[in-house]
Amino acid sequence: MGPMLYSLASFVPDPASLLAARLQQQRPLTVQEIEQFLQISREEVVPPDLLAQLPRDDVDRGWLQQVVATAEALVAAGRQMKLVRCDHLPGDDGETAVTFQDASLCAAVREGDRVLAGFAVARTASTGLAVLPRYVRKVCANGTVVATGGGIGRSVEPYEVGDAIRVCLEPAGFEAAIERFRGAAEVHVDDLAAIVGAAETVSSQRELQAAVARGRDPSLWGLVNAATSLAHGDARWSVRLRREADAGRLLAAAGALV
């Protein structure tokens, strides 16, 4: 069984995320069921608040409270923060992952291909707690995890989560990432095998080649988005984020990151 989907204090995932979770965790829905689901009001599909469900001494409570406090402060400052997903899987092998996007930081890589800023915070039994910048394409909701410096992507302590989130959402860092993506869109990939081999990606070369063929974009940006599209099938966000981080590995291997 996969992780359960939750709200987080006043932040509620949108219906599209709820539908995606159902598609991953249950049998495939019929067209009629999807239409019925999309007609349900937001209030009727609000999942439970994770903070209200966790024991007071739970290992995730402290850093989740940091996430909420930081997101609320950013909203108060005029930022357009939106909870994308909040997943929790209890147990010794459990994990918790929270992803937000910020619609106030949005720019086009190409005409009609806009990217939003965001972040992910994830805790697993094996890797501990980490904060990562996560950029989201509006056209397909692919998440792209790219290291942008400042210690982002490394393990953090719960009290460091708020500061790490703010670094992820700094306008200067977002603009630098967009410039990298625009540069990647101008690079034609002539030797996919060499880039994938150097990047040591989670997804295999065969998977990436098939995804590039489906995407029909021979650029490095196309390869990045092919890689992140492969993460859509992973119900566990710890796995999904590792796959999405292939984007940064590929860009670095191709020399697009400095």
Stockholm file with secondary structure:
# STOCKHOLM 1.0

chainA/1-258         MGPMLYSLASFVPDPASLLAARLQQQRPLTVQEIEQFLQISREEVVPPDLLAQLPRDDVDRGWLQQVVATAEALVAAGRQMKLVRCDHLPGDDGETAVTFQDASLCAAVREGDRVLAGFAVARTASTGLAVLPRYVRKVCANGTVVATGGGIGRSVEPYEVGDAIRVCLEPAGFEAAIERFRGAAEVHVDDLAAIVGAAETVSSQRELQAAVARGRDPSLWGLVNAATSLAHGDARWSVRLRREADAGRLLAAAGALV
#=GR chainA/1-258 SS CCCEECBBTTBCCCHHHHHHHHHHHSSCCCHHHHHHHHHSCGGGGCCCBHHHHSCTTCTTHHHHHHHHHHHHHHHHTTCCEEEEEEEEECSTTCEEEEEEEEEEEEEEEETTEEEEEEEEEEEETTTEEEEEEEEEETTTCCEEECCCSTTTTSBCCGGGHHHHHHHHTCHHHHHHHHHHHHHHHTCBCSCHHHHHHHHTCSSCHHHHHHHHHHHTCCBHHHHHHHHHHGGGGCSSHHHHHHHHTHHHHHHHHTTCCC
#=GC SS_cons         CCCEECBBTTBCCCHHHHHHHHHHHSSCCCHHHHHHHHHSCGGGGCCCBHHHHSCTTCTTHHHHHHHHHHHHHHHHTTCCEEEEEEEEECSTTCEEEEEEEEEEEEEEEETTEEEEEEEEEEEETTTEEEEEEEEEETTTCCEEECCCSTTTTSBCCGGGHHHHHHHHTCHHHHHHHHHHHHHHHTCBCSCHHHHHHHHTCSSCHHHHHHHHHHHTCCBHHHHHHHHHHGGGGCSSHHHHHHHHTHHHHHHHHTTCCC
//
